[in-house]
Amino acid sequence: MSSFPILFLLFLAMILSMNNSAGATQHPSTETKKLLSVKRIFSNPDLSGPVPRTVKISPDGQWVTFLKGREDDHNRLDLWAYKVADGSVRQLVDSKVLTGGEETLSDEEQARRERMRLFARGIVDYAWSDDSQSLLFPLAGDVFVYDLGAPSDKAVRRLTRTDSYETDVKLSPDGKKVSFIRDQNLYVVDITTGVETQLTFDGQGAIKNGMAEFVAQEEMGRMTGYWWSPDSRKLAFTRVDESPVNIEQRYEINAEGFTVFAQRYPRTGTANAQVQLKTIDVATKAVHDIDLGQDKDIYLARVNWLPDSQTLSFQRQSRDQKTLELLFADSDTGQSRTILTEKSPTWVNLSDDLRFLADGRFIWSSERSGYRHLYLYDHNGQLIRPLTAGPWVVNQLYGVDEKSGWVYFDANRESPLEQHIYGVRLETDTPEKPEKISQRPGQHQARFAASMDTYIDHFSAVDTPPQVMVHRADGQRLFAVEENPLDNTHPYYPYLAQDPDITFGQLTAEDGQILYYRLMRARDFDATRKHPVIIYHYGGPHAQLVKNQWPQGTDYWLKMMAQRGYVIFTLDNRGSWNRGKAFEDPIYRRLGRVEVADQALGVAFLQQQPWVDAGRIGVFGWSYGGYMTLMNLMQHPELYAAGVSVAPVTDWTLYDTHYTERYLGQPQENPEGYRQSNVFAYADKLDDPLLMVHGMADDNVLFTNSTKLYKTLQDLDKPFSMMNYPGSKHSIWGQKTRTHLFHTITDFFDRNLQAGSRAGKGKEGR
C-alpha cells in the first residue's frame, strides 16, 4: 500500500487526541427535556448535525473535500476542504456569493434531481483534477473551476456563461477537458484555452444525445448517457429517440394556474424509447455505432470502458428482465460479442459492481446463489472463482487494490440490520470468510481513494449521529472529517433526554423467512396503560427501513409521535431489499398480497402486547408505502383504525415499463395479476378514516393515480380526506410544504387514534 504524506503522520497523534476528547457524549440534564415539534424538524440547523456530503480525498492525499449545508439553510451546499497536514478546515466556495443567492433550475435539471432524490441547492457535485490542483463544479447552469494555487479572490474561474443550462458535467480522466449536456447535445470544453467544441448536433425534440432516458434515470439507476474512455480520447454516448413513447397529457397544477405537459411517459405494456450506443473521437469527430443486437426492444442497463480505451462493455437487459448479458464491443468497428449471461425465472436485479483489472480479468456480481456475491472471471467470461459466498448480501463493490491483491466491498454478513466494510483477497479460497474491516455496530458506507489505501467511512447508528472518518484500508482510523459529537453544541442535544427508546425484533413469515421490525416508544413509556400505534412502512422493492442507523427523513417525525405517546412500529416485509432474492421473489406476478400478509402478522404481534390498544392502530406510508396503506386498509379493515397514504400508485397500468413489468409482466399477458394488484379491486371494503396526499405536479407517480381513486371512493360513497399540494412533485419537497404536510398528518392521527376518537371507540362504532 502507498502511504499518506509523512507530514500528515506527524500530526496524526495530535488530531486523534483532539477528536477523542471531542467525541465524548455529554448527557443532558433533566432540566433540558425539550420535545420535538414539526416546525423544529424542518427548520435550521439540521437535527442530524453538520453532516458533510460528497466527501472525497484528493489524488495526492493532501486534501479531503466535501459539501456542507449552511447554518441558515442546511439544503444550500457550499464547497469546503480539510487540509490533512494541519487539520485546518476552510470554505473554498460560497455558492450564495457566486449566484447572488438566486438559482433557477432548468426543467431538465429539476427532473434529473427529482430522479436522483437530490433536493439540495448550491454546489451539489464536484470533481478533482488528476494533479490535485483544481476542482470542477457546476452551479446554476454553468461550469466553474477552483484553482487551489491561486489567491482566494481569483481562485474561481467560470468556463461557461450561456442562457442554456449545462447538465451532467464531467471532468475527463486526464483532467484537461470538461464535458456536459446542453440543449440535448454533447459538448466538451478545454480547461486551459476555454475553447468549446460541440460534438453532436441533432439533439432536439424527441432526440437526446448523451442523456439517460426516463426509465434509466428513475428505475435503472443510470443517471447519465455518456462515458469518457480512460485515455480521454473518446466518448461513448447514447442517442435516445423518444418518438415511440406515448405522449401523456400531464397537468402540473400550481397555486395560480396550471401547465399542460405533453410528456412522453412509457406506461407499462407500451413502447419504450429507442436507444442507440455510439462512440466519438473527440479530436477527429469520427462517430461509430455499437452493435446492440437484433432485438431493439431491450434496455441498455450499464456502459463501461475497459482499461485499454479501445473496448467498450455494455449490459443488455431483456424487456422481461429475466436475462442480463454483458457484452464487449470494439469502439471503432462497433462489433460486439456476449461475454456472460445471467438468467432468472423472475427477474435479474441490476448493480454497479463490474470492475476490470489491468490483466484483463474482471469482477462481476450475481444473485445466482440466491444472495448477491462477487465472482472473478477471465477476459473471455470464464469463471475463475467466487470471491464471496454465504447467506448474506454484498451491497456494493468499492474497488480493487491490484498491488496488494485486495477487493473491498460492504455487506450485511453480521446482521441484516447492519452494513459493514469488508476485504477479500483476489486469490481467496475461503469466500465465506471475508475480513471485516469496520468494527462499530451500525451502518458503514465507504468511499475509497483512487490509490485504494485509504477510505472515507460514513457511519451512523441508532445512538450515534452521522460521522465521517478517514481510515486506512485495514480499518485503522486516521482522523475525523466530522466527529459530530452529541455534546451540548449538537442540534439534537436539547431533545436527547426525551429521545425515544428503539428496540429491534424478529417475526416469522408464513413461508418460514425471518422478518425484522423496529419498535419505538417514549423514554418515559407507561407499560401499564394502552397506547395507540402508528405503523410506518414502505414495503416495496429496493428499500429497507429497519436498520441500526441514525434517523433519516421521516424518522424524526416518528420520534416526535413516540414522544407524544404513540407506539411506532416498522416491519420490513417480504419483497423488500437487502435480504436475498428468495426474500424478494414472493411478490412476482402479484403485488400487495404477501406484503399485506406480513404487515398483518406485525399487527397480530402488536395485538398481543398488553400496552397496545388494538382498536387504535394506524398506518402511514409514502409512494409504495402509500400503496401499502391503501391495500392494508382495504384488505384488512378490521385490523386498522386509520391510514395516511402519500403519493400512492393505485393502478399499476398507470406506472412505467421497467419497474412495473419487472414484477407483474406486461398487462396484456397478466391481466388478472394487474387486477388483483390494483387497489380498486378492494376499494368497497374501505371502512377506516383515510387521508390521501399527493403532489399536483408529480411526474413519477402521476396525480391521476389519486384522482382516479378519489372518483371511485366518491362513487362508492366512502368518506375520506385529501390534501393536495400545488406545484409539488413526488417528494413534496420544501421547508414550508413539508411543515404543513406533517402538521396535517399529525392532526389526522391525533383526531382518529387518540383516546375518545372515533377510532378509539372500536369497529362497532363505525
C-alpha positions in Angstrom: 0.0 0.0 0.0 1.1 3.5 -0.6 1.4 5.8 2.4 0.0 9.2 3.3 2.5 12.1 3.4 5.0 12.0 6.3 3.9 15.4 7.4 0.4 14.0 7.9 1.6 11.2 10.1 3.4 13.8 12.4 0.1 15.5 13.0 -1.9 12.3 13.3 -1.5 11.8 17.1 -2.5 15.4 17.8 -5.6 15.1 15.6 -6.7 11.8 17.1 -6.3 13.2 20.6 -8.4 16.2 19.8 -11.1 14.1 18.1 -11.2 11.6 21.0 -11.8 14.3 23.6 -14.4 16.0 21.4 -16.2 12.7 20.8 -17.4 12.1 24.3 -21.2 12.4 24.6 -22.4 14.8 27.3 -25.7 13.7 28.7 -28.3 16.4 29.1 -29.5 17.4 32.5 -33.1 16.6 33.5 -33.8 20.3 33.1 -33.4 20.1 29.3 -36.3 17.8 28.3 -37.5 19.5 25.2 -39.9 17.7 22.9 -39.6 17.6 19.1 -42.1 19.6 17.0 -42.9 19.6 13.3 -41.7 23.1 13.0 -38.3 22.3 14.5 -37.9 19.1 12.5 -38.0 21.1 9.2 -36.1 24.2 10.5 -32.4 25.0 10.6 -29.9 23.8 11.7 -30.3 20.2 10.7 -31.1 18.0 13.7 -28.5 15.4 12.4 -25.7 17.9 12.9 -23.1 19.2 10.5 -23.0 16.3 8.1 -20.6 16.6 5.2 -21.8 15.3 1.9 -19.9 14.1 -1.2 -16.6 13.7 0.7 -13.6 12.9 -1.5 -9.8 12.5 -1.0 -7.6 14.4 -3.4 -5.5 12.2 -5.7 -2.3 13.3 -3.8 -3.9 12.6 -0.4 -3.3 16.1 0.8 -6.9 17.3 1.0 -10.3 15.9 2.0 -13.1 18.0 0.3 -16.8 17.9 1.0 -20.1 19.8 0.5 -21.7 21.3 3.6 -25.1 22.9 4.2 -25.2 26.4 5.6 -26.3 27.1 9.2 -29.1 29.3 8.0 -30.1 26.9 5.2 -28.9 23.3 5.5 -30.2 22.5 2.0 -27.9 25.0 0.3 -24.4 23.4 -0.1 -21.0 25.1 -0.3 -17.6 23.6 -1.1 -15.2 23.0 1.9 -11.8 21.5 2.3 -9.9 19.8 5.2 -6.1 20.1 4.9 -4.6 16.8 6.0 -1.2 18.3 7.1 -2.5 20.5 9.8 -6.2 19.6 10.3 -7.4 23.0 9.2 -10.8 23.4 7.6 -11.9 26.2 5.3 -14.6 27.1 2.9 -13.4 27.1 -0.7 -16.6 28.3 -2.5 -19.6 30.1 -1.1 -22.4 29.2 -3.6 -24.5 32.1 -2.5 -21.8 34.6 -3.4 -21.4 33.2 -6.9 -25.2 33.1 -7.6 -26.3 36.1 -5.7 -28.5 33.8 -3.7 -30.7 33.0 -6.7 -30.7 29.8 -8.6 -33.2 28.8 -11.2 -33.0 25.2 -12.4 -33.9 24.2 -15.9 -36.8 21.8 -16.4 -34.4 19.0 -17.4 -32.2 19.6 -14.3 -35.3 19.7 -12.0 -36.4 16.4 -13.4 -32.9 14.9 -13.1 -32.6 15.9 -9.5 -36.0 14.5 -8.7 -34.9 11.2 -10.2 -31.8 11.4 -8.0 -33.8 12.3 -5.0 -31.5 15.3 -4.7 -33.2 18.3 -3.1 -30.2 20.4 -2.2 -29.3 23.7 -3.9 -26.0 25.4 -4.5 -23.0 23.2 -5.3 -24.3 19.6 -5.5 -21.3 17.9 -7.1 -17.7 18.4 -7.9 -14.6 16.6 -9.3 -10.8 16.7 -8.6 -8.3 17.1 -11.4 -5.6 14.4 -11.6 -2.9 16.8 -10.5 -4.8 17.8 -7.3 -4.5 21.4 -8.2 -8.1 22.2 -9.2 -11.7 21.3 -8.6 -14.5 21.4 -11.2 -18.1 22.1 -10.1 -21.4 23.0 -11.8 -23.5 25.8 -10.3 -26.7 27.5 -11.5 -26.4 26.0 -15.0 -22.8 27.0 -15.7 -19.4 25.3 -15.1 -16.7 26.6 -12.8 -13.1 25.6 -11.8 -11.5 26.3 -8.5 -7.7 26.7 -8.6 -6.1 25.8 -5.2 -2.9 27.6 -6.1 -4.5 30.9 -6.9 -5.2 33.8 -4.5 -8.6 33.3 -2.9 -10.1 36.3 -4.7 -9.0 34.8 -8.1 -9.4 31.1 -7.4 -12.8 30.6 -9.1 -12.9 30.7 -12.9 -16.0 30.4 -15.0 -15.9 28.1 -18.0 -19.3 28.6 -19.4 -21.7 31.6 -19.5 -24.8 30.9 -21.5 -28.5 31.2 -21.3 -28.8 27.5 -21.7 -28.4 25.1 -18.8 -25.4 22.8 -18.7 -26.1 19.4 -17.0 -24.3 16.2 -16.2 -20.9 17.9 -16.1 -17.8 15.6 -16.1 -14.1 16.0 -16.0 -12.1 14.0 -18.5 -9.8 11.4 -16.9 -6.7 13.4 -17.8 -8.2 16.5 -16.2 -7.8 18.6 -19.3 -11.4 18.8 -20.6 -14.9 19.2 -19.3 -17.9 17.6 -20.9 -21.6 18.4 -20.4 -25.0 18.3 -22.0 -26.5 21.5 -23.4 -29.9 21.6 -25.2 -29.8 17.8 -25.7 -26.4 17.7 -27.3 -22.9 16.8 -26.0 -20.1 19.4 -25.6 -16.6 19.5 -24.4 -14.5 22.5 -23.4 -10.7 22.7 -23.0 -10.0 23.9 -19.4 -6.8 25.7 -20.4 -7.9 27.5 -23.5 -11.6 27.7 -22.8 -12.3 26.6 -26.4 -15.7 24.8 -26.6 -16.5 22.0 -29.0 -19.9 20.7 -29.9 -19.8 17.0 -30.6 -23.5 16.2 -31.5 -25.9 18.3 -33.5 -29.2 16.6 -33.9 -30.4 16.8 -30.3 -33.9 18.4 -30.3 -37.5 17.4 -29.7 -37.6 13.6 -29.2 -33.9 13.2 -29.9 -31.5 13.4 -27.0 -27.7 12.8 -27.1 -25.7 11.8 -24.1 -28.8 11.8 -21.9 -30.4 8.9 -19.9 -34.0 8.2 -20.8 -36.7 8.4 -18.2 -36.8 4.8 -17.1 -33.0 4.6 -17.0 -32.9 7.5 -14.5 -36.0 6.6 -12.5 -35.8 2.8 -12.4 -32.4 1.6 -13.6 -30.1 3.8 -11.5 -28.4 5.1 -14.7 -28.3 8.8 -14.4 -26.0 9.5 -17.4 -25.9 8.9 -21.1 -22.2 9.3 -21.8 -18.8 7.9 -20.7 -15.2 9.0 -21.1 -12.6 6.5 -22.3 -9.7 6.1 -19.8 -7.3 7.8 -22.2 -9.6 10.8 -22.6 -9.6 10.4 -26.4 -13.1 9.1 -26.9 -16.6 9.4 -25.5 -19.3 6.7 -25.6 -22.8 8.2 -25.7 -26.4 7.2 -26.2 -28.7 8.6 -28.8 -32.2 8.4 -27.5 -35.2 8.6 -29.7 -38.4 9.1 -27.6 -40.8 9.3 -30.5 -42.2 5.7 -30.0 -43.2 6.6 -26.4 -46.8 7.5 -25.8 -47.5 11.2 -25.1 -49.3 11.7 -21.8 -51.1 15.0 -21.2 -49.8 15.6 -17.8 -51.2 18.5 -15.8 -48.9 20.3 -13.3 -51.3 22.3 -11.2 -49.7 25.3 -9.4 -51.1 27.8 -6.9 -52.1 30.3 -9.6 -52.7 28.2 -12.6 -51.7 25.0 -14.4 -49.4 23.9 -17.2 -50.1 21.0 -19.5 -47.1 19.0 -20.4 -47.1 16.6 -23.4 -44.8 14.2 -21.5 -43.5 11.1 -23.2 -44.3 8.6 -20.4 -43.7 4.9 -21.0 -46.6 3.2 -19.3 -46.3 -0.5 -18.7 -47.1 -2.5 -21.8 -46.4 0.3 -24.2 -43.3 1.2 -26.3 -40.1 2.4 -24.7 -37.6 4.9 -26.1 -35.2 3.6 -28.8 -31.6 3.8 -27.5 -28.5 3.6 -29.7 -25.0 3.4 -28.3 -22.2 5.3 -30.2 -18.6 6.3 -29.7 -17.0 9.6 -30.9 -13.3 10.5 -31.2 -13.0 13.9 -29.5 -10.2 15.1 -31.8 -11.4 13.7 -35.2 -15.2 13.7 -34.5 -15.4 10.2 -36.0 -18.5 8.5 -34.9 -19.1 4.7 -34.7 -22.3 2.8 -34.0 -22.1 0.0 -31.4 -24.0 -3.2 -32.3 -26.6 -3.7 -29.5 -28.1 -6.8 -31.2 -31.1 -7.6 -33.4 -33.7 -7.1 -30.7 -34.3 -3.4 -30.3 -36.9 -3.8 -27.5 -34.2 -4.1 -24.8 -32.7 -2.0 -22.0 -29.2 -0.5 -22.1 -28.5 -1.0 -18.4 -24.8 -0.1 -18.0 -21.8 1.1 -20.0 -18.2 0.8 -19.0 -14.9 1.2 -20.8 -12.2 -1.4 -20.5 -8.7 -0.2 -19.4 -7.4 -0.4 -23.0 -9.6 2.5 -24.0 -10.4 0.5 -27.2 -13.0 -1.9 -25.9 -16.4 -0.9 -24.6 -18.6 -3.0 -22.4 -22.3 -2.7 -22.1 -25.0 -4.6 -20.2 -28.1 -5.6 -22.2 -31.3 -6.4 -20.3 -34.3 -8.1 -22.0 -37.6 -6.4 -21.9 -39.0 -9.0 -19.5 -35.8 -8.5 -17.3 -35.2 -12.2 -16.9 -32.0 -12.1 -18.9 -29.0 -9.8 -18.4 -26.0 -10.0 -20.7 -22.5 -8.5 -20.5 -21.1 -7.7 -24.0 -17.7 -6.4 -25.2 -17.6 -4.2 -28.3 -14.7 -2.7 -30.4 -15.2 1.1 -30.2 -14.1 1.6 -33.8 -15.8 -1.2 -35.7 -18.8 -1.5 -33.3 -18.8 -5.3 -33.4 -19.9 -6.8 -30.1 -19.8 -10.3 -28.5 -21.5 -11.7 -25.5 -19.2 -12.4 -22.6 -21.6 -13.8 -20.0 -25.3 -14.2 -19.3 -27.4 -14.1 -16.2 -30.9 -15.6 -16.1 -33.7 -15.8 -13.6 -37.2 -17.3 -13.6 -38.4 -14.0 -12.0 -36.1 -11.0 -12.8 -32.4 -10.1 -12.7 -31.6 -7.1 -10.5 -29.0 -4.6 -11.8 -25.9 -3.5 -10.0 -22.8 -1.3 -10.4 -20.3 -3.9 -9.3 -18.4 -4.5 -12.6 -14.7 -3.8 -12.2 -11.9 -4.5 -14.8 -8.4 -5.4 -13.8 -5.2 -4.5 -15.6 -4.5 -8.1 -16.7 -7.9 -8.5 -18.5 -9.8 -10.2 -15.7 -12.9 -8.7 -14.2 -15.1 -8.9 -11.1 -18.9 -9.3 -11.6 -21.7 -9.6 -9.0 -24.5 -12.1 -9.3 -27.5 -13.4 -7.3 -27.3 -16.9 -8.8 -26.9 -18.4 -5.4 -29.9 -16.5 -4.0 -27.7 -13.8 -2.5 -25.6 -11.2 -4.3 -22.0 -12.2 -4.3 -18.8 -11.3 -6.2 -17.1 -13.5 -8.8 -13.8 -13.3 -10.6 -13.8 -14.0 -14.4 -11.1 -14.1 -17.1 -11.3 -11.8 -20.1 -13.4 -14.3 -22.1 -16.0 -14.6 -19.4 -14.9 -17.9 -17.9 -15.5 -18.1 -14.2 -12.2 -18.3 -12.2 -13.6 -18.4 -8.7 -16.2 -16.9 -6.3 -14.8 -14.2 -4.1 -17.7 -14.2 -1.6 -20.3 -16.7 -0.6 -22.9 -17.4 2.1 -26.4 -16.5 3.3 -25.7 -12.8 3.3 -25.8 -9.9 0.7 -23.0 -7.9 -0.9 -24.4 -4.5 -1.2 -21.7 -2.6 -3.1 -18.2 -3.3 -4.6 -15.9 -0.4 -3.8 -12.9 -1.4 -5.8 -9.7 -3.5 -6.1 -6.2 -2.8 -4.9 -4.3 -4.8 -7.5 -0.9 -4.2 -5.9 -1.9 -5.8 -2.6 -4.5 -8.1 -4.2 -7.4 -7.0 -2.0 -11.0 -6.5 -3.0 -13.2 -4.1 -0.9 -17.0 -4.1 -0.5 -19.7 -3.7 2.0 -22.2 -6.3 3.1 -24.7 -7.4 5.8 -22.8 -10.5 6.8 -23.0 -9.7 10.6 -26.7 -8.9 10.6 -29.4 -7.6 8.1 -29.7 -4.6 10.4 -26.0 -3.5 9.9 -23.8 -2.7 6.9 -20.0 -3.3 7.3 -16.9 -2.8 5.2 -15.0 -6.0 4.2 -11.9 -7.1 2.3 -11.2 -10.3 0.5 -8.1 -11.4 -1.4 -8.4 -12.0 -5.2 -6.8 -15.4 -4.7 -9.1 -16.4 -1.8 -10.1 -20.0 -1.2 -12.5 -19.1 1.6 -15.1 -16.8 0.1 -17.4 -17.4 3.1 -14.9 -15.7 5.4 -14.0 -12.2 4.2 -12.1 -9.9 6.6 -14.3 -7.5 8.5 -12.7 -4.0 8.4 -15.2 -1.7 10.1 -15.9 -2.5 13.8 -18.5 -0.3 15.3 -22.1 -1.7 15.2 -24.2 0.2 12.7 -24.3 1.4 9.1 -21.0 1.9 7.3 -20.6 3.2 3.8 -17.2 3.8 2.3 -15.6 5.9 -0.5 -12.1 4.7 -1.3 -9.3 6.9 -2.5 -8.1 6.3 -6.1 -5.0 4.6 -4.5 -7.3 2.2 -2.6 -5.0 2.6 0.5 -7.4 4.8 2.4 -11.2 5.3 2.6 -13.8 7.7 3.9 -16.3 6.0 6.3 -19.8 7.4 6.6 -21.1 5.9 9.8 -24.1 6.2 12.0 -26.1 4.1 14.5 -29.3 4.4 16.4 -27.4 6.2 19.2 -24.7 7.9 17.0 -25.4 10.8 14.6 -23.7 10.6 11.2 -19.9 10.7 11.4 -17.3 11.0 8.6 -13.9 9.4 9.3 -10.8 8.7 7.2 -9.3 5.2 7.7 -6.5 3.1 6.3 -7.7 0.2 4.1 -7.0 -2.1 7.0 -9.5 -0.2 9.2 -7.1 1.9 11.2 -8.7 5.2 11.9 -6.6 8.2 10.8 -8.7 11.2 11.5 -12.2 12.6 11.6 -13.5 14.9 8.9 -16.6 15.4 11.1 -16.9 13.7 14.5 -20.4 15.2 15.1 -20.4 14.5 18.8 -23.7 14.5 20.7 -22.5 17.2 23.1 -24.3 20.3 24.3 -23.5 22.1 21.0 -25.2 19.5 18.9 -28.6 20.5 17.4 -30.2 17.3 18.8 -28.8 17.7 22.3 -31.8 19.6 23.8 -34.0 16.6 22.8 -31.7 13.9 23.9 -33.2 13.4 27.4 -36.6 12.6 25.8 -35.1 10.6 22.9 -37.5 7.6 22.4 -36.2 4.0 23.1 -35.7 1.9 20.0 -35.6 -1.8 20.0 -35.4 -4.4 17.2 -37.0 -7.9 16.9 -37.9 -10.7 14.6 -41.1 -12.4 13.4 -41.5 -15.4 11.1 -43.4 -15.2 7.8 -45.8 -17.9 6.7 -43.0 -19.4 4.5 -40.6 -19.5 7.4 -38.5 -16.5 6.4 -37.4 -14.1 9.1 -38.9 -10.6 9.2 -37.2 -7.8 11.2 -39.1 -5.0 12.9 -38.3 -1.8 14.8 -40.2 -0.6 17.8 -40.1 3.0 19.0 -41.5 4.1 22.4 -41.3 7.2 24.6 -38.5 7.4 27.1 -41.0 7.5 30.0 -43.2 4.9 28.4 -46.0 3.7 30.7 -46.4 0.0 30.1 -49.4 -0.2 32.4 -51.8 1.6 30.0 -52.8 1.0 26.4 -51.3 3.2 23.7 -52.2 4.0 20.1 -49.9 2.7 17.4 -48.6 4.1 14.1 -47.2 1.6 11.7 -44.8 3.3 9.3 -43.8 1.2 6.3 -42.6 1.2 2.7 -42.9 -2.5 1.9 -41.8 -2.3 -1.7 -38.8 -3.5 -3.6 -35.3 -1.9 -3.3 -35.9 -0.4 0.1 -35.0 -1.3 3.7 -36.3 0.7 6.7 -35.3 -1.4 9.7 -31.7 -0.7 10.3 -29.3 0.2 13.1 -28.8 3.8 11.9 -29.4 7.4 13.0 -32.8 8.9 12.0 -33.3 9.7 8.3 -36.1 11.6 6.7 -39.4 10.8 8.3 -37.8 9.2 11.4 -37.6 12.5 13.3 -41.4 12.8 12.9 -41.8 9.3 14.1 -39.7 10.1 17.2 -41.9 13.1 17.8 -45.0 11.0 17.7 -43.4 8.5 20.1 -42.8 11.3 22.5 -46.5 12.2 22.2 -47.5 8.7 23.4 -47.7 6.7 20.2 -46.1 3.3 19.8 -44.2 3.4 16.4 -43.8 0.1 14.6 -41.9 -0.6 11.3 -41.6 -4.0 9.7 -39.7 -4.9 6.5 -42.0 -7.4 4.8 -41.1 -9.9 2.1 -40.4 -8.2 -1.2 -38.2 -5.6 0.4 -34.4 -5.2 -0.1 -31.1 -6.5 1.2 -32.2 -10.0 2.3 -31.5 -12.0 -0.8 -33.5 -13.0 -3.9 -35.8 -15.5 -2.1 -37.0 -12.7 0.2 -37.9 -10.6 -2.8 -39.4 -13.1 -5.2 -42.8 -13.8 -3.5 -44.1 -10.6 -5.0 -43.6 -11.8 -8.5 -46.7 -11.6 -10.7 -48.8 -10.2 -7.8 -48.2 -7.1 -5.7 -50.0 -6.2 -2.5 -50.5 -9.8 -1.3 -47.5 -11.2 0.7 -46.6 -7.6 1.7 -50.1 -7.1 3.3 -50.0 -10.6 4.9 -46.6 -9.8 6.6 -47.9 -6.4 7.8 -50.9 -8.2 9.2 -48.5 -10.5 11.0 -47.0 -7.4 12.6 -50.4 -6.3 13.7 -51.0 -9.7 15.3 -47.8 -9.3 17.2 -48.8 -5.8 18.4 -52.3 -7.0 19.5 -50.6 -9.5 21.8 -48.8 -6.7 23.7 -50.6 -5.5 26.9 -49.6 -1.9 26.2 -51.2 -1.7 22.8 -54.8 -0.6 22.2 -55.8 -2.9 19.3 -58.6 -0.6 18.4 -56.2 2.3 17.7 -53.7 1.1 15.2 -53.0 3.5 12.3 -50.8 3.0 9.2 -48.7 5.5 7.2 -46.7 5.2 4.0 -45.3 7.2 1.0 -45.1 6.1 -2.6 -45.1 2.2 -2.5 -45.8 2.8 1.2 -48.8 4.8 0.3 -50.0 2.0 -1.9 -49.4 -0.4 1.0 -51.5 1.9 3.3 -54.5 1.5 0.9 -54.1 -2.2 0.5 -53.8 -2.7 4.2 -56.9 -0.7 5.0 -58.9 -2.2 2.2 -57.9 -5.8 2.6 -58.0 -5.8 6.4 -60.3 -3.0 7.7 -60.7 -4.9 10.9 -57.1 -4.5 11.8 -56.6 -0.8 11.3 -58.3 2.3 12.7 -56.9 5.0 10.2 -54.4 5.5 7.5 -52.3 8.1 5.6 -51.4 7.4 2.0 -49.0 9.8 0.3 -48.3 9.8 -3.4 -49.6 6.2 -3.9 -49.7 4.1 -7.0 -53.3 2.9 -7.2 -53.4 1.5 -10.7 -50.3 -0.3 -11.9 -51.3 0.2 -15.6 -50.5 3.9 -15.0 -46.9 3.2 -13.9 -43.8 2.9 -16.1 -42.5 -0.1 -18.0 -39.2 -1.0 -16.4 -40.4 -1.0 -12.8 -43.9 -2.5 -13.2 -43.1 -5.2 -15.8 -40.2 -6.4 -13.6 -42.7 -7.6 -11.1 -46.0 -8.0 -12.9 -45.0 -8.6 -16.5 -47.0 -6.8 -19.2 -50.7 -6.1 -18.7 -51.6 -7.9 -21.9 -50.3 -11.3 -20.6 -51.0 -10.9 -16.9 -54.4 -9.1 -16.7 -55.5 -10.9 -13.5 -52.3 -10.1 -11.7 -52.7 -6.4 -12.5 -56.4 -6.5 -11.4 -55.6 -8.1 -8.1 -52.5 -5.8 -7.6 -54.6 -2.6 -8.1 -56.4 -1.0 -5.1 -59.7 -0.8 -6.9 -60.4 -4.5 -6.5 -60.7 -3.8 -2.8 -62.0 -0.2 -2.6 -65.5 -1.2 -1.5 -64.1 -2.7 1.7 -62.6 0.6 3.0 -64.0 1.2 6.4 -61.5 3.4 8.1 -60.7 7.1 8.1 -58.3 7.8 5.2 -56.1 10.8 4.4 -54.9 10.9 0.8 -52.0 13.2 -0.1 -50.4 13.9 -3.5 -48.2 16.5 -5.2 -50.2 18.0 -8.1 -47.1 18.1 -10.3 -45.9 14.6 -9.7 -44.2 13.2 -12.8 -43.3 9.9 -11.3 -46.5 8.6 -9.6 -48.9 10.6 -11.7 -51.5 12.6 -9.8 -54.0 10.6 -11.9 -53.4 7.7 -9.5 -55.1 9.6 -6.7 -57.8 11.4 -8.7 -58.9 8.0 -10.1 -59.2 6.7 -6.6 -61.0 9.9 -5.4 -63.7 9.3 -8.0 -64.0 5.6 -7.2 -64.4 6.3 -3.5 -66.9 9.1 -4.2 -69.0 6.7 -6.4 -68.9 4.2 -3.5 -70.0 6.8 -1.0 -66.8 6.2 1.0 -65.8 9.3 3.1 -62.1 10.2 3.0 -59.9 13.3 3.5 -57.4 14.7 1.0 -54.6 17.2 1.0 -53.1 18.0 -2.4 -50.0 20.2 -2.9 -49.9 22.6 -5.9 -46.6 22.6 -7.8 -45.2 19.7 -5.8 -43.6 16.6 -7.3 -43.3 13.1 -5.9 -41.2 14.2 -2.9 -43.5 17.1 -1.9 -40.3 19.0 -1.0 -39.8 22.4 0.5 -39.5 23.5 4.2 -42.9 25.2 4.3 -44.6 22.5 2.3 -43.2 19.7 4.4 -44.0 21.5 7.6 -47.7 21.9 6.5 -47.8 18.3 5.3 -46.6 16.8 8.6 -48.8 19.1 10.7 -51.7 17.8 8.6 -50.7 14.1 9.2 -50.1 14.7 12.9 -53.6 16.3 13.3 -55.2 13.4 11.3 -53.7 10.8 13.6 -54.5 12.8 16.7 -58.1 13.1 15.7 -58.5 9.4 14.8 -56.2 7.5 17.1 -56.2 9.4 20.4 -58.4 8.2 23.3 -62.0 9.3 22.8 -61.7 9.5 19.0 -64.0 7.6 16.7 -61.3 5.0 16.1 -60.8 4.5 19.9 -64.4 3.5 20.2 -63.9 0.3 18.3 -65.1 -1.0 15.0 -68.7 -1.4 16.2 -68.9 2.4 16.5 -68.5 2.8 12.7 
